[in-house]
Amino acid sequence: MASQLPASDRDRLIHPLSVVRAARGWTYQDVVSAIAKHSRNMAARREKAWRWEHWGVVPDLESQLALAAVLDIPQERVREAPWPQWLPAGDPIPTSFGWTQSGGLQTLVNALEYAHVDRRAFMKITGVPLVGIAEAWLTIEPRELVAVLRGGQVTADLVERMEEGLPRLRFLEATRGGDQARALIHAELGMVVDVLDRSAYTAVVGQRLYALAAELGRMAGWASFDAGLHAAAQRYWLAALHAAHAAADRLLGANILKSMSLQCCDFGRPREALELARSAHEGARGVTPRAAAMLALREARAHAAIGDSAACERLLKQADVEFDRIKSTDPEAAYLGYFDESEFNAQVGTCYLDLGRSQEADRYFSRTLRLVPPTKVRDRATYVIRRASAQTQLGDADHAASLVAEAIPLIREAPSERNMRRVVRARQRLPFTKADPRARALDDQLATLGV
């Protein structure tokens, strides 16, 4: 199978080295040629730079120092920061906004200005700053929202009409994929921010407006995440977290942190994923059983990614108890509607898959696929691919291959950058030789996705 990224990556800056190349107009050959001029031992083969950018290969220190010299970066910076953190990777994402109503508005305005055009497909906020955001959200109490006269009076009826658009946007994002939905969600968020900035409203109405902005920011972040635009996702989520804090809505903030935790899992940063998930879980006390089960499962996922089976099992049992307590009469936030029985089983199965307990994982994914509603096409594709991974671990390559093939038309129907990457990885794990007709058949089908 050709080792290349999906065609949709062509307008994405998938690595800090991508940012450097875009800023200087460099090809991969230009990168290695520039390094070769400063390094006697460097063979100027373009595939080296391609592997650094796409495969996560780390160049040797001599090559890094040579590249730093070309970019006028001090050698001390290279020796202090690991690759690729020392590369100039575009503007940072500001995180110093205050945890107040005005700070929430500033983060929303910043996200509207920069997030939609941010094509960096890697995380910009990591480590201590990322965990610090969760800790600040967890510990700082929201101040009372003060009505400020800047324009016309916003009524509760108007806010209600604005809120009525959320189910439509959720459905669009879930069925058509994040890349197609994010522009519309961004525009809706802009309208709400404009109302917040220019209008007068009571404290109660203001809280609803901030909650609406927070949910739209969360959705825009998720759509960007699904489209593979990870820096943009972080911008939206940071703004949404501030807005949720301004609305004094702890569950909404916890749901945003939950998404940020999942992004860390996808990027192989399980420790940060755990801190974010733990803050979300601790920060949303007194919630409904559905919400409690959802947050316990996200923390369990982070423990599974680390390999902490005991902590994962403890949280899985806690989630199971909470899920059994769910009643149809519970007052639920609309954004929790996705967390149904199929999603519960899928999350448990993913925990077991990460822990290498393939038989249990396969059992839960099988149950998930029987339960998932037909309208959740993107989710079905995700679950099918995960079951394919479980079957590969169990040694049933033929069954795994049939599941990979089953996922491909689902991805065409509901495009998702994350699912495209998942299905490529699932195909690569299959123990087929290049000459195997099963391999050729799958590769021909994958080619229809642009991979």
Phi, psi and omega in degrees: 000136180299131181270085178216161180276163177304152181302330181293349178283349188297333179255019180247146175261094194276353186204153176306328177294330176298321180295316179299313182296319180295320182293327184257356181070030184272146165269176175298322179296322178299322180299305184291329178293320178296321179292320183299331179292337182250002183220120182291332187266004185270120172275122188279069178255126187300330183296338176298309180296324178298318181291325176300319186279324189253331185255356181076016176292136181263122178294154179293164186299321180299318178294320178297315180295323178295317178295320178299321178297318178297323183270004181060041177255131182301145179299328180299324180297320180294320182285335182274324186248135179289155173296138000258024188295336182278348179291144174289109190246035177087179184299141175289162174266114183295139181235010188264014179296145180290153178271060179229176178297319180291323176295321177299318179294320179297319179294322179295317179297318179299317179296319180297325183283324190245331191293317187294333182260003180279109185262014181281120183262040175215160183284137177259332180256117181220174172063220185301315179301321181293313179294325179298326177299315180295319181294320179295316178300324185288327190255338184272128181277138179289141177275160180295135179287126182255129178289131181237127182282110177231352183184211180292159180283129177269125181264162177298326179296320179295317178299320180299319178294324177292322180293334182295343180280348185297313180301323179297316180293321177298317181295317179299314182295320183288328185265329184251352177095156186296323185296327181277333186268338192295328180295318180291318178297318178301317180295319178296319178298320178300321178297316181294318179297322178297319177296316179299322186279330191246357190244170173253144182200158176285169179300319181294313179296321179299319177298321179293322178295317179294322177296321178296317178297321180297316181292321176295321177296320177298315180295319178296321176296317180294319178298320178293318177301314180295329180275359179084015180256084195280327176293320177298319178302317180296320178300311181297316184293322177298316177297318180296322180296317176297318180294320177296323177294318177297330178276357182057036181251096185291322181294319178298317177297320179297322179294327177290314177299325177300318178294319178297325177295318179296322177300318178297320176301316181297331183263013178067035178241067189294329181294316177292323176302319181294317180297318179294315181294322179294318177298319179299315183295315181288330186278351183241071179275154177070025181271175179291160178304324180298313180295319180297318179295318180300314183288324176296321180293324178295320177293322177299319179301319180293319177296322178296321179297327178282335183098015180272088186294321183295313180294322178298313180298320179300317181286327176297320177295319178298316179296320180297318178298315181295319182295325178292340181273355183295135177238147180296341181271356180297134175286114186243144170293141185300327183288352176274355184300334181291336188275079180257192184294325179294318179293321178302310180296324179295320180291320176297315179301321180294322176302313181292326177297316180294330180276358179079016179263076194295321183297316178293320179300314181297322179297318180289322179292323176299316178295320179302314184291337174284334187261335188296131180295149182297338180286342183268069186294314181298317179296320178300319178300317179300313183293322178298317181294319179295322178293326176300320178296320178296319180293325176296316178297327180280351177093008179260082184295324181295316178295319178300317180296320179295326178289320175301315179297324179294328183286332188299310178295332177294321179291324176297322182287321180232085186300139179206121179299321181295319179290327177297319179290321179299315185290327176295316179296320179297320177295319183293335181280347181290135185277053180256142171283162180298330182278350181294127180300332177294322178294315181297321180296316179294319182294323177296321178291319179296329179299334178290344176269356181089020179243000000 
